[in-house]
Amino acid sequence: MKIPKIQKRYCPFCKKHTEHTVEEAKRKPRRQDTRSQRRFLRKLKGYGSFPKENPHGREKPTRKVDFRFKCNVCGKKHSIGEGYRIKKIEMTKAGE
């Protein structure tokens, strides 16, 4: 999917349509201090096997991408929705 690098979108901070620079949100590691993650890591210790069956062969063919829109006037970033599944992303210039 081709996505223009600069788009004219509504900025909720400026409260008007301005040019935005589009960038893909970076993936961050899982939080280690959540209750479920602590339980999972405790289960992985010792001689036991994996706590759940390994999901080999059942992973999704695409990944969910999340776009951040940075306003070129005020410099604030915002995102729209939770993202959607795309197999391949290509950032293009506005004229292409």
C-alpha positions, 0 to 999 in steps of 0.5 A: 500500500502506498501512503503519501508522506505529507497529507493534508489532515485535520489537526485537533490541536490547531482545530483546522486542516493543515499539512501533516507528516506521516510516520509509522509508530515504533514497536515497543517491548512488552511491559514486564511488570504487569500481573499476567506477564509476571505470571508468564515469566514465573511459569517459564522458569524451572524445568516446565514446558511452555505454559500454553501450546506454541502458536506455530503456523497460526500467526497472522499473514499481515501485521497491524500498523499504526500511523502517527500524524505530525502537524507541520504548524504546531508540531504535535502528533496524533493518531487515528484509530487503532491502525489496520492490517497491511502486508507492505507499506511504502511511503511516497512523495505527495506528487506520486 
